[in-house]
Structures are given as C-alpha cells and as structure tokens.
C-alpha cells in the first residue's frame, strides 16, 4: 500500500496543532506562517522516493524547521 501511495504522488497536506482544543464544523483554520524555502509536502515525497540527485533542492528541504530532525538529517546525508 505504501508503494502505491507514493507512486500516486498524492500526498495530501500537512499542518500542525499549536494549541489543543475542540474544532467545530464552522470553525476556521488560519495560516500562521509559510516557509520561505517554498518546499511543499509533495516535494518532500519526491525527494524521498525519486529525486535524490537534486542537491540544491535537498539542501532547501534540509533547512525546513517544520520538518522532523530525522528527515532533515536524512536529506543532509544524501
């Protein structure tokens, strides 16, 4: 299933919760910040499964503070 998911290139979206609480049907989501490196979740997936020969993009991904440290370390080692 994971291989099919990655092959489809449908990665969805990513967000994190800054404050716990209940969310209702009419509540809104607010974009608090956007990373200046212009790296999307789909880009991270591409780097992970296919485009490891793109050093400039690997460097940009490794700089993402929102990315887990283990992923940043992985991109730094390629």
Secondary structure, DSSP 8 states (H G I E B T S, - for coil): -HHHHHHHT--------SS-----TT---------TT---HHHHHHHHHT-TT-HHHHHHHHT-TTS-HHHHHHHHH-
